[in-house]
Amino acid sequence: MAVWLVRAGSHGEFQDKFLSEKRVYVTWDDLDVNLAKLPDRDALIAALEQRYPDDVTPGNRSTRYEKLPP
């Protein structure tokens, strides 16, 4: 079973915002793409690999992205 942890800030400082707006915000540095406009999981992984090339081992997708749910 996969479990995802979503933190509302490093100390929970955005918890009320997340709960009241019923949203989770992704605030990775340099993430300049609207994730809602990506057609599928493969497009998401490609966008992440393009923006974070240091997280990808040549010839293999990063474990970080392969764990994204289908």
N, C-alpha and C positions, 0 to 999 in steps of 0.2 A: 504494500500500500504506500503510495506517495503522499507526503504531507508537505504543504507549502506554508511558510511563515511569511506573513506580510506585516511589516512593522510600520506604524504610523509615526515615523520619525525615530531618531535614535533613542529617545526617551519617552515615546508615546505622545509627544506634544501635538500631533495632528489627529489623534484618535477621535475627538469630537467632530472635527471637519469630515473625516472619512465616514463616520457613522451617520451624521446628519445629512450628508449629501449622497449616501449610499454608493460611494465610489472609492476606488483605490487609485492613488496617484503614483506613477513611476517617475522617479526623479534621478535617473542615471545621468551622469555627466555626458554631454555630447549626443544625447538621444533626441535627435531633431526630426523624428518621423512620427506621423499620426498613426498609432498602432491600430486604430479602428479601421483605417483604410487598407490595411494589408489583407490580401484575399485568403491566406491560409497560413498554417504553421510553418511551412517551408519558406514562405516569404518573410515571416518574422525572423526565423533563424538566419536567413541571408542578410537581412537588414542589420541584425545584431553583429554578425561576423564582419560585415563591412565597417561598422562603426567602432568595433572593439577587436581589431585584428590580433592584438597581443594575447587574447583569450583563446585563440584557436591554434591547435597544433597542426602543422602542415600535413595534409592528407587525411586529417580526421577533424570532425566537428568537435568543438569543445564540449566536454562533459556538462558544463554549465548550461548549454543550450539544448543538448540532447535530452535533458531532464524536463524540458517544457512539456506540459501535458498535450496530448493530441487534440 
